[in-house]
Amino acid sequence: KVDPADEAILSDMGPEGLRTEIAAQSMALLKLVGVATFLNGRECKYLEERDEARKELPLLQRRLAESEASCEVFREERKTLSANLKEAEDRLKTVSEERDSAVQ
């Protein structure tokens, strides 16, 4: 039921005033629907991107694990090579000292 105060306001506006007010409110509503549609489209795009990222996550996790394992292998190789280099340098130093002693 329409409030008597609102009824009085509507009666005072007249048909042309009502049409103008309805048109203005309709335009505002259409703009609001347009904004909601735009935001809904952005949300849908965001959700699609999120779903794609979630699909890629296991592959990326596996690649990360493989890379970490490979990195660990390279670290071990580096340790071995560093140790071998140290041994070779020590042997070279010893051989050089022996040679220098033999020459004198």
Biopython code that builds the backbone (N, CA, C, O; Angstrom):
import numpy as np
from Bio.PDB.StructureBuilder import StructureBuilder

atoms = [
    (1, "LYS", "N", (0.846, -1.179, 0.000)),
    (1, "LYS", "CA", (0.000, 0.000, 0.000)),
    (1, "LYS", "C", (0.893, 1.244, 0.000)),
    (1, "LYS", "O", (1.927, 1.275, 0.666)),
    (2, "VAL", "N", (0.488, 2.250, -0.741)),
    (2, "VAL", "CA", (1.252, 3.491, -0.878)),
    (2, "VAL", "C", (0.927, 4.401, 0.298)),
    (2, "VAL", "O", (-0.233, 4.587, 0.665)),
    (3, "ASP", "N", (1.970, 4.954, 0.871)),
    (3, "ASP", "CA", (1.825, 5.879, 1.998)),
    (3, "ASP", "C", (1.065, 7.131, 1.534)),
    (3, "ASP", "O", (1.314, 7.603, 0.424)),
    (4, "PRO", "N", (0.152, 7.683, 2.338)),
    (4, "PRO", "CA", (-0.610, 8.875, 1.933)),
    (4, "PRO", "C", (0.291, 10.058, 1.581)),
    (4, "PRO", "O", (-0.042, 10.830, 0.682)),
    (5, "ALA", "N", (1.417, 10.218, 2.265)),
    (5, "ALA", "CA", (2.330, 11.326, 1.949)),
    (5, "ALA", "C", (2.914, 11.139, 0.555)),
    (5, "ALA", "O", (3.001, 12.091, -0.220)),
    (6, "ASP", "N", (3.317, 9.900, 0.234)),
    (6, "ASP", "CA", (3.852, 9.613, -1.098)),
    (6, "ASP", "C", (2.775, 9.801, -2.159)),
    (6, "ASP", "O", (3.052, 10.289, -3.255)),
    (7, "GLU", "N", (1.545, 9.413, -1.829)),
    (7, "GLU", "CA", (0.432, 9.572, -2.760)),
    (7, "GLU", "C", (0.217, 11.048, -3.076)),
    (7, "GLU", "O", (-0.037, 11.412, -4.224)),
    (8, "ALA", "N", (0.319, 11.886, -2.066)),
    (8, "ALA", "CA", (0.140, 13.325, -2.263)),
    (8, "ALA", "C", (1.248, 13.887, -3.148)),
    (8, "ALA", "O", (0.990, 14.723, -4.014)),
    (9, "ILE", "N", (2.485, 13.429, -2.931)),
    (9, "ILE", "CA", (3.618, 13.895, -3.748)),
    (9, "ILE", "C", (3.408, 13.485, -5.200)),
    (9, "ILE", "O", (3.616, 14.286, -6.111)),
    (10, "LEU", "N", (2.995, 12.233, -5.417)),
    (10, "LEU", "CA", (2.776, 11.742, -6.776)),
    (10, "LEU", "C", (1.659, 12.518, -7.462)),
    (10, "LEU", "O", (1.753, 12.821, -8.652)),
    (11, "SER", "N", (0.615, 12.838, -6.730)),
    (11, "SER", "CA", (-0.502, 13.605, -7.300)),
    (11, "SER", "C", (-0.049, 15.001, -7.682)),
    (11, "SER", "O", (-0.461, 15.521, -8.719)),
    (12, "ASP", "N", (0.791, 15.616, -6.866)),
    (12, "ASP", "CA", (1.272, 16.967, -7.144)),
    (12, "ASP", "C", (2.211, 17.002, -8.354)),
    (12, "ASP", "O", (2.288, 18.016, -9.047)),
    (13, "MET", "N", (2.924, 15.899, -8.611)),
    (13, "MET", "CA", (3.890, 15.878, -9.711)),
    (13, "MET", "C", (3.190, 15.936, -11.066)),
    (13, "MET", "O", (3.684, 16.582, -11.990)),
    (14, "GLY", "N", (2.105, 15.304, -11.186)),
    (14, "GLY", "CA", (1.390, 15.265, -12.459)),
    (14, "GLY", "C", (1.995, 14.229, -13.389)),
    (14, "GLY", "O", (3.076, 13.704, -13.122)),
    (15, "PRO", "N", (1.293, 13.930, -14.492)),
    (15, "PRO", "CA", (1.738, 12.873, -15.399)),
    (15, "PRO", "C", (3.100, 13.158, -16.043)),
    (15, "PRO", "O", (3.922, 12.250, -16.166)),
    (16, "GLU", "N", (3.346, 14.391, -16.449)),
    (16, "GLU", "CA", (4.624, 14.710, -17.105)),
    (16, "GLU", "C", (5.785, 14.599, -16.121)),
    (16, "GLU", "O", (6.846, 14.080, -16.468)),
    (17, "GLY", "N", (5.591, 15.077, -14.912)),
    (17, "GLY", "CA", (6.615, 14.974, -13.882)),
    (17, "GLY", "C", (6.911, 13.525, -13.536)),
    (17, "GLY", "O", (8.066, 13.155, -13.323)),
    (18, "LEU", "N", (5.858, 12.697, -13.480)),
    (18, "LEU", "CA", (6.061, 11.263, -13.208)),
    (18, "LEU", "C", (6.868, 10.611, -14.324)),
    (18, "LEU", "O", (7.786, 9.832, -14.064)),
    (19, "ARG", "N", (6.513, 10.941, -15.588)),
    (19, "ARG", "CA", (7.247, 10.363, -16.722)),
    (19, "ARG", "C", (8.726, 10.761, -16.662)),
    (19, "ARG", "O", (9.607, 9.930, -16.886)),
    (20, "THR", "N", (8.985, 12.010, -16.365)),
    (20, "THR", "CA", (10.364, 12.497, -16.280)),
    (20, "THR", "C", (11.120, 11.773, -15.168)),
    (20, "THR", "O", (12.259, 11.349, -15.361)),
    (21, "GLU", "N", (10.490, 11.636, -14.018)),
    (21, "GLU", "CA", (11.131, 10.948, -12.883)),
    (21, "GLU", "C", (11.365, 9.476, -13.191)),
    (21, "GLU", "O", (12.422, 8.928, -12.877)),
    (22, "ILE", "N", (10.365, 8.833, -13.812)),
    (22, "ILE", "CA", (10.517, 7.416, -14.180)),
    (22, "ILE", "C", (11.641, 7.261, -15.204)),
    (22, "ILE", "O", (12.430, 6.321, -15.113)),
    (23, "ALA", "N", (11.724, 8.168, -16.175)),
    (23, "ALA", "CA", (12.788, 8.098, -17.183)),
    (23, "ALA", "C", (14.159, 8.264, -16.533)),
    (23, "ALA", "O", (15.094, 7.533, -16.861)),
    (24, "ALA", "N", (14.280, 9.217, -15.618)),
    (24, "ALA", "CA", (15.569, 9.440, -14.944)),
    (24, "ALA", "C", (15.968, 8.219, -14.116)),
    (24, "ALA", "O", (17.124, 7.797, -14.139)),
    (25, "GLN", "N", (15.017, 7.663, -13.392)),
    (25, "GLN", "CA", (15.312, 6.488, -12.569)),
    (25, "GLN", "C", (15.610, 5.268, -13.440)),
    (25, "GLN", "O", (16.452, 4.441, -13.092)),
    (26, "SER", "N", (14.911, 5.162, -14.577)),
    (26, "SER", "CA", (15.176, 4.049, -15.503)),
    (26, "SER", "C", (16.587, 4.151, -16.065)),
    (26, "SER", "O", (17.281, 3.140, -16.178)),
    (27, "MET", "N", (17.020, 5.361, -16.421)),
    (27, "MET", "CA", (18.386, 5.544, -16.931)),
    (27, "MET", "C", (19.417, 5.192, -15.859)),
    (27, "MET", "O", (20.428, 4.550, -16.144)),
    (28, "ALA", "N", (19.151, 5.613, -14.639)),
    (28, "ALA", "CA", (20.069, 5.280, -13.546)),
    (28, "ALA", "C", (20.133, 3.770, -13.357)),
    (28, "ALA", "O", (21.208, 3.214, -13.131)),
    (29, "LEU", "N", (18.983, 3.109, -13.451)),
    (29, "LEU", "CA", (18.944, 1.652, -13.300)),
    (29, "LEU", "C", (19.704, 0.971, -14.432)),
    (29, "LEU", "O", (20.450, 0.022, -14.193)),
    (30, "LEU", "N", (19.520, 1.450, -15.666)),
    (30, "LEU", "CA", (20.235, 0.861, -16.803)),
    (30, "LEU", "C", (21.747, 1.051, -16.671)),
    (30, "LEU", "O", (22.518, 0.148, -16.996)),
    (31, "LYS", "N", (22.168, 2.217, -16.197)),
    (31, "LYS", "CA", (23.602, 2.440, -15.973)),
    (31, "LYS", "C", (24.132, 1.489, -14.908)),
    (31, "LYS", "O", (25.228, 0.943, -15.035)),
    (32, "LEU", "N", (23.346, 1.300, -13.865)),
    (32, "LEU", "CA", (23.749, 0.380, -12.800)),
    (32, "LEU", "C", (23.853, -1.051, -13.319)),
    (32, "LEU", "O", (24.783, -1.777, -12.968)),
    (33, "VAL", "N", (22.895, -1.452, -14.157)),
    (33, "VAL", "CA", (22.945, -2.789, -14.762)),
    (33, "VAL", "C", (24.179, -2.907, -15.659)),
    (33, "VAL", "O", (24.833, -3.949, -15.683)),
    (34, "GLY", "N", (24.495, -1.839, -16.395)),
    (34, "GLY", "CA", (25.688, -1.852, -17.245)),
    (34, "GLY", "C", (26.963, -2.022, -16.433)),
    (34, "GLY", "O", (27.851, -2.787, -16.811)),
    (35, "VAL", "N", (27.049, -1.313, -15.326)),
    (35, "VAL", "CA", (28.226, -1.435, -14.447)),
    (35, "VAL", "C", (28.305, -2.845, -13.870)),
    (35, "VAL", "O", (29.380, -3.441, -13.819)),
    (36, "ALA", "N", (27.162, -3.373, -13.435)),
    (36, "ALA", "CA", (27.146, -4.729, -12.868)),
    (36, "ALA", "C", (27.568, -5.754, -13.915)),
    (36, "ALA", "O", (28.305, -6.690, -13.606)),
    (37, "THR", "N", (27.104, -5.583, -15.154)),
    (37, "THR", "CA", (27.480, -6.498, -16.234)),
    (37, "THR", "C", (28.980, -6.415, -16.506)),
    (37, "THR", "O", (29.644, -7.437, -16.679)),
    (38, "PHE", "N", (29.508, -5.194, -16.544)),
    (38, "PHE", "CA", (30.944, -5.006, -16.764)),
    (38, "PHE", "C", (31.753, -5.686, -15.664)),
    (38, "PHE", "O", (32.704, -6.416, -15.940)),
    (39, "LEU", "N", (31.362, -5.437, -14.413)),
    (39, "LEU", "CA", (32.094, -6.032, -13.291)),
    (39, "LEU", "C", (31.961, -7.545, -13.286)),
    (39, "LEU", "O", (32.912, -8.248, -12.945)),
    (40, "ASN", "N", (30.799, -8.052, -13.657)),
    (40, "ASN", "CA", (30.605, -9.496, -13.725)),
    (40, "ASN", "C", (31.516, -10.100, -14.791)),
    (40, "ASN", "O", (32.084, -11.174, -14.594)),
    (41, "GLY", "N", (31.652, -9.402, -15.926)),
    (41, "GLY", "CA", (32.559, -9.872, -16.975)),
    (41, "GLY", "C", (33.997, -9.907, -16.491)),
    (41, "GLY", "O", (34.732, -10.851, -16.778)),
    (42, "ARG", "N", (34.398, -8.874, -15.755)),
    (42, "ARG", "CA", (35.765, -8.849, -15.207)),
    (42, "ARG", "C", (35.965, -9.980, -14.212)),
    (42, "ARG", "O", (37.017, -10.618, -14.183)),
    (43, "GLU", "N", (34.937, -10.223, -13.392)),
    (43, "GLU", "CA", (35.045, -11.303, -12.411)),
    (43, "GLU", "C", (35.157, -12.647, -13.117)),
    (43, "GLU", "O", (35.937, -13.507, -12.706)),
    (44, "CYS", "N", (34.373, -12.830, -14.187)),
    (44, "CYS", "CA", (34.447, -14.085, -14.935)),
    (44, "CYS", "C", (35.841, -14.275, -15.527)),
    (44, "CYS", "O", (36.387, -15.377, -15.498)),
    (45, "LYS", "N", (36.416, -13.196, -16.066)),
    (45, "LYS", "CA", (37.770, -13.281, -16.628)),
    (45, "LYS", "C", (38.772, -13.619, -15.530)),
    (45, "LYS", "O", (39.663, -14.445, -15.727)),
    (46, "TYR", "N", (38.622, -12.980, -14.382)),
    (46, "TYR", "CA", (39.503, -13.275, -13.253)),
    (46, "TYR", "C", (39.380, -14.741, -12.854)),
    (46, "TYR", "O", (40.385, -15.410, -12.611)),
    (47, "LEU", "N", (38.143, -15.240, -12.787)),
    (47, "LEU", "CA", (37.942, -16.635, -12.384)),
    (47, "LEU", "C", (38.540, -17.592, -13.410)),
    (47, "LEU", "O", (39.100, -18.623, -13.039)),
    (48, "GLU", "N", (38.428, -17.259, -14.705)),
    (48, "GLU", "CA", (39.053, -18.095, -15.738)),
    (48, "GLU", "C", (40.568, -18.111, -15.570)),
    (48, "GLU", "O", (41.196, -19.167, -15.640)),
    (49, "GLU", "N", (41.155, -16.930, -15.347)),
    (49, "GLU", "CA", (42.607, -16.854, -15.156)),
    (49, "GLU", "C", (43.028, -17.631, -13.918)),
    (49, "GLU", "O", (44.057, -18.306, -13.927)),
    (50, "ARG", "N", (42.234, -17.540, -12.852)),
    (50, "ARG", "CA", (42.540, -18.272, -11.627)),
    (50, "ARG", "C", (42.502, -19.780, -11.883)),
    (50, "ARG", "O", (43.377, -20.516, -11.429)),
    (51, "ASP", "N", (41.481, -20.232, -12.614)),
    (51, "ASP", "CA", (41.365, -21.659, -12.907)),
    (51, "ASP", "C", (42.531, -22.143, -13.764)),
    (51, "ASP", "O", (43.054, -23.235, -13.544)),
    (52, "GLU", "N", (42.939, -21.331, -14.742)),
    (52, "GLU", "CA", (44.092, -21.692, -15.574)),
    (52, "GLU", "C", (45.360, -21.784, -14.725)),
    (52, "GLU", "O", (46.162, -22.703, -14.891)),
    (53, "ALA", "N", (45.531, -20.832, -13.824)),
    (53, "ALA", "CA", (46.712, -20.847, -12.951)),
    (53, "ALA", "C", (46.699, -22.078, -12.062)),
    (53, "ALA", "O", (47.743, -22.683, -11.818)),
    (54, "ARG", "N", (45.526, -22.449, -11.580)),
    (54, "ARG", "CA", (45.432, -23.648, -10.738)),
    (54, "ARG", "C", (45.756, -24.906, -11.530)),
    (54, "ARG", "O", (46.337, -25.848, -10.992)),
    (55, "LYS", "N", (45.381, -24.925, -12.817)),
    (55, "LYS", "CA", (45.703, -26.082, -13.651)),
    (55, "LYS", "C", (47.212, -26.188, -13.866)),
    (55, "LYS", "O", (47.762, -27.288, -13.914)),
    (56, "GLU", "N", (47.878, -25.038, -13.994)),
    (56, "GLU", "CA", (49.322, -25.028, -14.238)),
    (56, "GLU", "C", (50.134, -25.295, -12.976)),
    (56, "GLU", "O", (51.306, -25.660, -13.062)),
    (57, "LEU", "N", (49.537, -25.121, -11.830)),
    (57, "LEU", "CA", (50.263, -25.234, -10.565)),
    (57, "LEU", "C", (50.964, -26.580, -10.391)),
    (57, "LEU", "O", (52.147, -26.584, -10.049)),
    (58, "PRO", "N", (50.301, -27.736, -10.608)),
    (58, "PRO", "CA", (51.024, -29.010, -10.423)),
    (58, "PRO", "C", (52.238, -29.143, -11.346)),
    (58, "PRO", "O", (53.284, -29.645, -10.934)),
    (59, "LEU", "N", (52.094, -28.692, -12.593)),
    (59, "LEU", "CA", (53.222, -28.750, -13.526)),
    (59, "LEU", "C", (54.367, -27.879, -13.031)),
    (59, "LEU", "O", (55.526, -28.293, -13.059)),
    (60, "LEU", "N", (54.042, -26.674, -12.579)),
    (60, "LEU", "CA", (55.083, -25.774, -12.079)),
    (60, "LEU", "C", (55.729, -26.319, -10.810)),
    (60, "LEU", "O", (56.936, -26.173, -10.615)),
    (61, "GLN", "N", (54.935, -26.945, -9.950)),
    (61, "GLN", "CA", (55.504, -27.540, -8.734)),
    (61, "GLN", "C", (56.451, -28.676, -9.088)),
    (61, "GLN", "O", (57.514, -28.813, -8.483)),
    (62, "ARG", "N", (56.064, -29.500, -10.075)),
    (62, "ARG", "CA", (56.928, -30.603, -10.497)),
    (62, "ARG", "C", (58.222, -30.057, -11.099)),
    (62, "ARG", "O", (59.309, -30.559, -10.810)),
    (63, "ARG", "N", (58.097, -29.018, -11.944)),
    (63, "ARG", "CA", (59.293, -28.432, -12.549)),
    (63, "ARG", "C", (60.200, -27.820, -11.492)),
    (63, "ARG", "O", (61.424, -27.907, -11.594)),
    (64, "LEU", "N", (59.604, -27.200, -10.474)),
    (64, "LEU", "CA", (60.398, -26.630, -9.386)),
    (64, "LEU", "C", (61.149, -27.731, -8.643)),
    (64, "LEU", "O", (62.333, -27.585, -8.339)),
    (65, "ALA", "N", (60.460, -28.830, -8.352)),
    (65, "ALA", "CA", (61.107, -29.940, -7.647)),
    (65, "ALA", "C", (62.257, -30.505, -8.483)),
    (65, "ALA", "O", (63.326, -30.809, -7.954)),
    (66, "GLU", "N", (62.029, -30.643, -9.797)),
    (66, "GLU", "CA", (63.086, -31.148, -10.678)),
    (66, "GLU", "C", (64.268, -30.179, -10.708)),
    (66, "GLU", "O", (65.425, -30.601, -10.682)),
    (67, "SER", "N", (63.976, -28.896, -10.763)),
    (67, "SER", "CA", (65.043, -27.891, -10.786)),
    (67, "SER", "C", (65.833, -27.901, -9.484)),
    (67, "SER", "O", (67.059, -27.784, -9.492)),
    (68, "GLU", "N", (65.125, -28.041, -8.367)),
    (68, "GLU", "CA", (65.819, -28.095, -7.076)),
    (68, "GLU", "C", (66.700, -29.331, -6.991)),
    (68, "GLU", "O", (67.818, -29.263, -6.480)),
    (69, "ALA", "N", (66.201, -30.470, -7.492)),
    (69, "ALA", "CA", (67.003, -31.697, -7.482)),
    (69, "ALA", "C", (68.226, -31.529, -8.383)),
    (69, "ALA", "O", (69.332, -31.926, -8.017)),
    (70, "SER", "N", (68.023, -30.947, -9.546)),
    (70, "SER", "CA", (69.126, -30.715, -10.472)),
    (70, "SER", "C", (70.149, -29.769, -9.854)),
    (70, "SER", "O", (71.355, -29.966, -9.996)),
    (71, "CYS", "N", (69.662, -28.756, -9.178)),
    (71, "CYS", "CA", (70.558, -27.805, -8.515)),
    (71, "CYS", "C", (71.390, -28.516, -7.450)),
    (71, "CYS", "O", (72.583, -28.248, -7.305)),
    (72, "GLU", "N", (70.764, -29.411, -6.715)),
    (72, "GLU", "CA", (71.486, -30.155, -5.679)),
    (72, "GLU", "C", (72.569, -31.030, -6.310)),
    (72, "GLU", "O", (73.671, -31.145, -5.773)),
    (73, "VAL", "N", (72.251, -31.645, -7.456)),
    (73, "VAL", "CA", (73.247, -32.458, -8.167)),
    (73, "VAL", "C", (74.426, -31.579, -8.582)),
    (73, "VAL", "O", (75.582, -31.973, -8.425)),
    (74, "PHE", "N", (74.134, -30.393, -9.109)),
    (74, "PHE", "CA", (75.213, -29.484, -9.519)),
    (74, "PHE", "C", (76.042, -29.032, -8.320)),
    (74, "PHE", "O", (77.258, -28.877, -8.430)),
    (75, "ARG", "N", (75.395, -28.821, -7.186)),
    (75, "ARG", "CA", (76.150, -28.445, -5.982)),
    (75, "ARG", "C", (77.104, -29.563, -5.576)),
    (75, "ARG", "O", (78.255, -29.301, -5.224)),
    (76, "GLU", "N", (76.633, -30.802, -5.623)),
    (76, "GLU", "CA", (77.494, -31.943, -5.283)),
    (76, "GLU", "C", (78.646, -32.056, -6.278)),
    (76, "GLU", "O", (79.786, -32.315, -5.892)),
    (77, "GLU", "N", (78.339, -31.861, -7.570)),
    (77, "GLU", "CA", (79.396, -31.899, -8.587)),
    (77, "GLU", "C", (80.432, -30.812, -8.323)),
    (77, "GLU", "O", (81.635, -31.043, -8.449)),
    (78, "ARG", "N", (79.955, -29.629, -7.957)),
    (78, "ARG", "CA", (80.866, -28.520, -7.672)),
    (78, "ARG", "C", (81.769, -28.865, -6.492)),
    (78, "ARG", "O", (82.970, -28.597, -6.528)),
    (79, "LYS", "N", (81.192, -29.460, -5.447)),
    (79, "LYS", "CA", (82.007, -29.862, -4.292)),
    (79, "LYS", "C", (83.074, -30.858, -4.715)),
    (79, "LYS", "O", (84.237, -30.744, -4.329)),
    (80, "THR", "N", (82.657, -31.843, -5.520)),
    (80, "THR", "CA", (83.601, -32.861, -5.982)),
    (80, "THR", "C", (84.699, -32.228, -6.834)),
    (80, "THR", "O", (85.882, -32.512, -6.648)),
    (81, "LEU", "N", (84.297, -31.372, -7.766)),
    (81, "LEU", "CA", (85.287, -30.721, -8.629)),
    (81, "LEU", "C", (86.216, -29.815, -7.828)),
    (81, "LEU", "O", (87.415, -29.757, -8.101)),
    (82, "SER", "N", (85.674, -29.114, -6.846)),
    (82, "SER", "CA", (86.518, -28.259, -6.003)),
    (82, "SER", "C", (87.519, -29.100, -5.224)),
    (82, "SER", "O", (88.686, -28.731, -5.099)),
    (83, "ALA", "N", (87.056, -30.230, -4.701)),
    (83, "ALA", "CA", (87.959, -31.121, -3.961)),
    (83, "ALA", "C", (89.031, -31.674, -4.897)),
    (83, "ALA", "O", (90.207, -31.721, -4.537)),
    (84, "ASN", "N", (88.627, -32.092, -6.097)),
    (84, "ASN", "CA", (89.594, -32.616, -7.067)),
    (84, "ASN", "C", (90.600, -31.540, -7.469)),
    (84, "ASN", "O", (91.788, -31.824, -7.620)),
    (85, "LEU", "N", (90.126, -30.308, -7.643)),
    (85, "LEU", "CA", (91.018, -29.210, -7.992)),
    (85, "LEU", "C", (92.016, -28.960, -6.870)),
    (85, "LEU", "O", (93.203, -28.757, -7.124)),
    (86, "LYS", "N", (91.543, -28.976, -5.648)),
    (86, "LYS", "CA", (92.423, -28.770, -4.491)),
    (86, "LYS", "C", (93.491, -29.859, -4.448)),
    (86, "LYS", "O", (94.668, -29.579, -4.224)),
    (87, "GLU", "N", (93.062, -31.117, -4.667)),
    (87, "GLU", "CA", (94.030, -32.226, -4.674)),
    (87, "GLU", "C", (95.049, -32.040, -5.792)),
    (87, "GLU", "O", (96.245, -32.247, -5.586)),
    (88, "ALA", "N", (94.578, -31.651, -6.973)),
    (88, "ALA", "CA", (95.488, -31.465, -8.110)),
    (88, "ALA", "C", (96.463, -30.324, -7.838)),
    (88, "ALA", "O", (97.646, -30.426, -8.164)),
    (89, "GLU", "N", (95.972, -29.238, -7.242)),
    (89, "GLU", "CA", (96.860, -28.120, -6.913)),
    (89, "GLU", "C", (97.898, -28.544, -5.882)),
    (89, "GLU", "O", (99.068, -28.172, -5.980)),
    (90, "ASP", "N", (97.459, -29.334, -4.880)),
    (90, "ASP", "CA", (98.406, -29.820, -3.871)),
    (90, "ASP", "C", (99.458, -30.726, -4.505)),
    (90, "ASP", "O", (100.643, -30.615, -4.192)),
    (91, "ARG", "N", (99.028, -31.627, -5.399)),
    (91, "ARG", "CA", (99.981, -32.512, -6.070)),
    (91, "ARG", "C", (100.942, -31.705, -6.937)),
    (91, "ARG", "O", (102.139, -31.990, -6.981)),
    (92, "LEU", "N", (100.408, -30.693, -7.628)),
    (92, "LEU", "CA", (101.255, -29.852, -8.467)),
    (92, "LEU", "C", (102.288, -29.130, -7.613)),
    (92, "LEU", "O", (103.456, -29.027, -7.987)),
    (93, "LYS", "N", (101.849, -28.634, -6.470)),
    (93, "LYS", "CA", (102.768, -27.943, -5.570)),
    (93, "LYS", "C", (103.856, -28.909, -5.092)),
    (93, "LYS", "O", (105.036, -28.562, -5.055)),
    (94, "THR", "N", (103.437, -30.132, -4.727)),
    (94, "THR", "CA", (104.403, -31.134, -4.258)),
    (94, "THR", "C", (105.381, -31.498, -5.370)),
    (94, "THR", "O", (106.589, -31.554, -5.138)),
    (95, "VAL", "N", (104.875, -31.742, -6.564)),
    (95, "VAL", "CA", (105.730, -32.109, -7.697)),
    (95, "VAL", "C", (106.667, -30.954, -8.037)),
    (95, "VAL", "O", (107.839, -31.171, -8.344)),
    (96, "SER", "N", (106.152, -29.727, -7.982)),
    (96, "SER", "CA", (107.002, -28.558, -8.268)),
    (96, "SER", "C", (108.110, -28.440, -7.234)),
    (96, "SER", "O", (109.254, -28.143, -7.578)),
    (97, "GLU", "N", (107.775, -28.672, -5.967)),
    (97, "GLU", "CA", (108.792, -28.609, -4.916)),
    (97, "GLU", "C", (109.827, -29.710, -5.107)),
    (97, "GLU", "O", (111.023, -29.475, -4.934)),
    (98, "GLU", "N", (109.371, -30.919, -5.467)),
    (98, "GLU", "CA", (110.310, -32.029, -5.700)),
    (98, "GLU", "C", (111.217, -31.709, -6.882)),
    (98, "GLU", "O", (112.420, -31.969, -6.844)),
    (99, "ARG", "N", (110.633, -31.148, -7.923)),
    (99, "ARG", "CA", (111.423, -30.796, -9.101)),
    (99, "ARG", "C", (112.458, -29.730, -8.758)),
    (99, "ARG", "O", (113.621, -29.823, -9.153)),
    (100, "ASP", "N", (112.010, -28.706, -8.009)),
    (100, "ASP", "CA", (112.934, -27.639, -7.628)),
    (100, "ASP", "C", (114.057, -28.188, -6.741)),
    (100, "ASP", "O", (115.204, -27.756, -6.849)),
    (101, "SER", "N", (113.721, -29.139, -5.866)),
    (101, "SER", "CA", (114.743, -29.748, -5.000)),
    (101, "SER", "C", (115.715, -30.583, -5.825)),
    (101, "SER", "O", (116.917, -30.586, -5.558)),
    (102, "ALA", "N", (115.197, -31.288, -6.824)),
    (102, "ALA", "CA", (116.042, -32.143, -7.650)),
    (102, "ALA", "C", (116.948, -31.308, -8.546)),
    (102, "ALA", "O", (118.066, -31.726, -8.848)),
    (103, "VAL", "N", (116.500, -30.162, -8.966)),
    (103, "VAL", "CA", (117.283, -29.303, -9.852)),
    (103, "VAL", "C", (118.440, -28.684, -9.088)),
    (103, "VAL", "O", (119.496, -28.458, -9.678)),
    (104, "GLN", "N", (118.291, -28.406, -7.825)),
    (104, "GLN", "CA", (119.333, -27.732, -7.049)),
    (104, "GLN", "C", (120.395, -28.655, -6.621)),
    (104, "GLN", "O", (121.345, -28.239, -5.958)),
]
sb = StructureBuilder()
sb.init_structure("model")
sb.init_model(0)
sb.init_chain("A")
sb.init_seg("    ")
for serial, (resi, resn, name, xyz) in enumerate(atoms, 1):
    if name == "N":
        sb.init_residue(resn, " ", resi, " ")
    sb.init_atom(name, np.array(xyz, "f"), 0.0, 1.0, " ", f" {name:<3s}", serial, name[0])
structure = sb.get_structure()
